[in-house]
């Protein structure tokens, strides 16, 4: 293994996948150009397939790019991400990118530049939503579901998503942080992972120059999906806070705070969406609806309901 002080770093580009062979193939086609931008680094590509039938393997066959392919039978993205950690013990850094994303120029090079400047435990890049459907419902866009606000490079973060994330293997190992597999089908496993990393002394910084395009399929551009997403976000966020809180008294206080906060969001969101519909204001309608459903998700978490956003059917995708 080459350590951070050595002349050559070993980086693994890690791609979790589940029943998206076409999107995975496009990502694999895009990677050689991105890897060529970091000639000073030893890079390997790892695909961890969560499909027992191995649908991702056909996206790899016949490509010139050398790919290490493994299957993870335990359902859920958390198990897949943990498998990545297990498979990359000899790597210095892991660059996570989702199977439905495409890296823009200097994607990996920018992550590495920021990591070298800060020696942080992780670096989070930008993810930019792109839509397959040109005729997107303006209401769905107005909810802000697909809006991710960029920050200046070097900004320290308390939490991070793993769609475009570089992690320092040695630091993550030393802090003893893993992805919580009980969250594998509910989402929020990356938020909990990153918050625990920071809580144990790690650091996460933002890299505005590293960009990956997230292609949003038509099935996710509906009002019902946006409502479900808001509910899931509120639910997983509240659940993560409860997991991170120690002590029965502290947890009881947090439950009361989350319950009151959730109920307040339901009330405020309902008022805003009703006003929006009354005066024909699309943004108020959409944002009010989102706030309403986030509040409901928080209340559900306090009452012990864990929403499994990625619960699987034979044709489901994560």
N, C-alpha and C positions, 0 to 999 in steps of 0.2 A: 504493500500500500504506500502511496506517495502522500506525505503529510502536507498541510497547508504551507509549510515553510520550504518545501522542495520546489524544484524548477518546473515540474510538470504536475498538474492536477488531474485527478481522475474524476470525471463527472458522468453520472448515469442519467440519461433522459428517460424518465419513467412515465409510462402511459397506461393508466387503468382503463379497461374497456369492458363493455357488456353489450353484445348484440348491435354493434354499429360498424360492421366490416367496411362499408363504403366510406364512411367518414374517417375511419382509422386508416384506410388506404390513402386518402387524400393527405392526411397528416404525415404519413410515412414518406409520401412523395415530396412533401415540402421540407422535410428535415435535412436532407443533404446540403442544401444551400445555406441553411442556418448553421450547420456544423462546420462548414467550410469557413465561416466567419471567426472561428476560434481555433486556428491551427496549432496554437501553443498548448492546447488542452487535449488530454486523452479522453475521448467520449465513447460511451457505448449506449445502446438503446435497449430498453427493457419494456416489454408489453406483458401486463398481467391481466389475463382474461378471466372474468367472473362468470362466464357462460360455460356450464358443464359440457355443452356440446362443442365447445371450441370454435365458435363462429368467427372469432378474430383471427384464427390461424390462416384462413384463406386470404386475408388481406396482406399477409406477410409473404406467402409463397410467390416465388418468381421475381421478387424485388432484389435489386443489387445491394441495397442497404442491409448491412448485417444487423439482425435483430435477435435478441434473446427473448424467447417466448415461454411463459409458464402459465398454468391454470391455477386459480385459487377457488376451491370448491365451496368455501364458506360464503353464503350470500351476504352482500353488502359492501359498500365502498370502503368502510373502515377496515374490513378484513383484507381487501385488496391493497390498501395503502400500507397496512402492516406487513403484508407479504413483500412489498417493495422494500421496506426497511430491512427485512430479513435477508433479502436477496442482494442488498447493496452494502454489506459490511466491509467490503474492500474498496468502496468508493469514498472519495472525500466529500463530494456534493451530490445531491439528487435534485434534478430539475423536473418537477411534476408539471405535466400538461395533460388536459383532458382529451379524450378521443374525438370530441366534436369541435375541437379548436384547431386553428391554423396559426402558426407563429409568423409574425411580421419580421422584416429584416432587422438584424441585430438583437433579436429576442434573447438568445442565450448570452451573447457577448455583453449585453447591457446588464443582465443579472450578475454576471461574473465581475464586471467592473464595479458595480455597487457593493458586492460582497467583499471584494478586495479592499475597497475604501473604508468599510465599516467593520469587517470581520464579524458580522452579525450572525446569530443563530439561523436566521432565515431572511430571505428577500422576496417580497411579493411584487409581481409585475401587474400591469394593466390587463384587464379582459374587456374587450369591446364587443358588444352584441351586434350581430349581423342577421338580417332576416331573409329567409328563403322566399317568403311571400311578400311581393311588392305592395300588395293591397292590405296593409296592416290596419286593424281597427284603431283609430286615433285614441279611443278611450283606454285601450290596453297600454299604449305608449305613455299616456298621461298619468297612469298610476305610478310610474317611476320604477316598475318592477325590473326593467332591464337597464336602468341608469346606474352607472358606477362612477362616482366622482373621483377624478384623479387628484393626487397630492404631489407636492414637490419631492423630488428624489432625495432620499435620506431621512424623510419623515419617519419617526418611530411609531410603530403600531402596537396596539394592545391585543389585536386579534387579526387573523388573516384567513382568506380563502385559499384553497389548494389548487385552483384551476391553473394558476401560473405562479408557481412557488418554488424557489430554490432553498433547500435546507442543508445545513452543515451536519453531516452524519456524525462526526465525533461529538459535537455539542449536544445534539439531540440524544445521543446515547448516554452522555455523561449526566444529563438532566433526567434520564429515565422516563422520557415522554413517549407514549404510544397513542394510536388512535383507538378510541373507545368503541369496541365492536357492538356494544348494546345500542349504539346510534346508527348502525350501518344502514338501516332502511328508513331512518327518519330524517337524516340530514343533520348538519351541525357538528359532525365529527371533526371537521377541520377547524372550526371555531374553538371547540373545546381543546383540541390538540395545541393550537397556537396560544390560547390563553394560559394553558398549563405551562407551556414553554416559557412564557414571560413571567408567570408567577414563581417559577423555580430559578429565575435569574437570567434567562435568555433574553435576546433582543431580536426584534423583527423590524426591518426598514423597508420603505417603499421605493420602487424603481419605476419612474414614469416612462423611461425610454424603452422598457421591455413591454412589448405589446403582443397579445394573442387575440385573434378574432374568434368569437364564440357564435357558431351558427345556430340560430334558434329555429327549430322546425315549426311548421304551421300548427301542429297540435298544441303548441305552447303559446300561441298567439290568440287565445280566446279569453273571454271575460271570466269564464268559470275557472280556467287554469290560473289566471292572475289572482283570483280570490283564494284559491287553494294554496297558492304560493305564499300569499300574505299570512294566511292562517298558520302554515307550516313554519314560516320564519318567526312569527311570534311564539309559537309553541317550542321550537328548538332553542330559541334564544333564552326563554325563561327556564327551560329544562337545563340548559348548560349552566346558567347561574346557580341553580339549585345544586348541581353536581359539584361545582367549585366551592360551595359554602360548607364549612365544617361546623359541627356543633349543633345540637337540637334547638337551642335558643336562637342562635343566629339564623338557622334555617327557617324557624317559625316566623321570625321577623321578616325575613325575605319573602316568605309566602304571602304574608299580609301585604307587603309592599307591591309584589307582583300582581296580587289579586286586585288591589285598588287601582294600580296602574292600568291593568287590563280592562277593568270596568270603565275607567275614565276614557280610555281609547275607544271603547265600544260606543259610549255616549257621545263623545266629541265627533267621532267618525260618522255616526248616524246623523247627527245634526248637520255636518258639513255636506254629506251626500244628499240629504233631503233638500238643503238649501240650493245645492248645485242643480238638482233636477228641477226645482221650482223656478229658478231664474235661467235655466238652460246653460249653465256654466260647466263645461266638460271637465275641466281640471278639478274643480271642487267635487264634482260627482265621483270622479275616478280616485282622487287622493282620499276622499272621505271613506269610500268603500274599502280601500286598502287599510286605512287606519282601523276601521271597524273590524275587519277580519284578523288583523294582527292582535288586536285586543282580545278577540275571542280565542285565539290560539294561546295567548298568555294565560287566560283564565282556565282553559282546558288543562294546561300543564300543571297549574297549581292544584287542580282537582285530580291529578294523577293520570290524565290521558296523554299518551305519547303518540303523536300523529306520525305514521309511517308513510311519508310522501312517496317513497320509492318501493312500496310494497309491490310484489311481483305477481303477475299473471303469466301464462305461457307466452304472451306476446309483448310483455311490458319491457320498457327500457328504463335505466336509472335516471 
